[in-house]
Amino acid sequence: LYRETIFVHLAVLAYILMIFKLIRYSRSFQLIGRVLQMVKDELITACTACGILLGFSGILMYYIEHEAQPEAFANIGDGFWTFTTVGYGDVYPVTALGRLLSGVICMVGIAMIAIPTGLISSAFTSLIQEKKRKEEEEHKN
């Protein structure tokens, strides 16, 4: 019977740390690390832009919806909450402008996932092509 004791938690933590130690020696994880290092600046820029857009749109959502739903949008933090509850339906915009903004924010959210995905996949492709080119050069020599 599983019991939540400190000893069980320490044993699980030890296994997790062993897995991380093994990951260090994996070529695939080293490749992922190099790829992330290659696009680090671009990823930071994309995340910063995402944060700025999220902040701006949360504030804008609050000001658009506050008068129509003062209990649901009591503060600016509630404007941010709208973006995290998509699909739950506990807080959602009811005004036409609020719904339009919500639709635009959904599109921006998709772009904020697509941009880093494109950056990472492009870096993977270039790194793999570089690796193949080096292997071909070694075979010629």
Secondary structure in CASP SS format (residue, H / E / C, confidence):
PFRMAT SS
TARGET T0000
AUTHOR 0000-0000-0000
METHOD secondary structure of the structure
MODEL  1
L C 1.00
Y C 1.00
R C 1.00
E C 1.00
T C 1.00
I H 1.00
F H 1.00
V H 1.00
H H 1.00
L H 1.00
A H 1.00
V H 1.00
L H 1.00
A H 1.00
Y H 1.00
I H 1.00
L H 1.00
M H 1.00
I H 1.00
F H 1.00
K H 1.00
L H 1.00
I H 1.00
R H 1.00
Y C 1.00
S C 1.00
R H 1.00
S H 1.00
F H 1.00
Q H 1.00
L H 1.00
I H 1.00
G H 1.00
R H 1.00
V H 1.00
L H 1.00
Q H 1.00
M H 1.00
V C 1.00
K H 1.00
D H 1.00
E H 1.00
L H 1.00
I H 1.00
T H 1.00
A H 1.00
C H 1.00
T H 1.00
A H 1.00
C H 1.00
G H 1.00
I H 1.00
L H 1.00
L H 1.00
G H 1.00
F H 1.00
S H 1.00
G H 1.00
I H 1.00
L H 1.00
M H 1.00
Y H 1.00
Y H 1.00
I H 1.00
E H 1.00
H C 1.00
E C 1.00
A C 1.00
Q C 1.00
P C 1.00
E C 1.00
A C 1.00
F C 1.00
A C 1.00
N C 1.00
I H 1.00
G H 1.00
D H 1.00
G H 1.00
F H 1.00
W H 1.00
T H 1.00
F H 1.00
T H 1.00
T C 1.00
V C 1.00
G C 1.00
Y C 1.00
G C 1.00
D C 1.00
V C 1.00
Y C 1.00
P C 1.00
V C 1.00
T C 1.00
A H 1.00
L H 1.00
G H 1.00
R H 1.00
L H 1.00
L H 1.00
S H 1.00
G H 1.00
V H 1.00
I H 1.00
C H 1.00
M H 1.00
V H 1.00
G H 1.00
I H 1.00
A H 1.00
M H 1.00
I H 1.00
A H 1.00
I H 1.00
P H 1.00
T H 1.00
G H 1.00
L H 1.00
I H 1.00
S H 1.00
S H 1.00
A H 1.00
F H 1.00
T H 1.00
S H 1.00
L H 1.00
I H 1.00
Q H 1.00
E H 1.00
K H 1.00
K H 1.00
R H 1.00
K H 1.00
E H 1.00
E H 1.00
E H 1.00
E H 1.00
H H 1.00
K H 1.00
N C 1.00
END
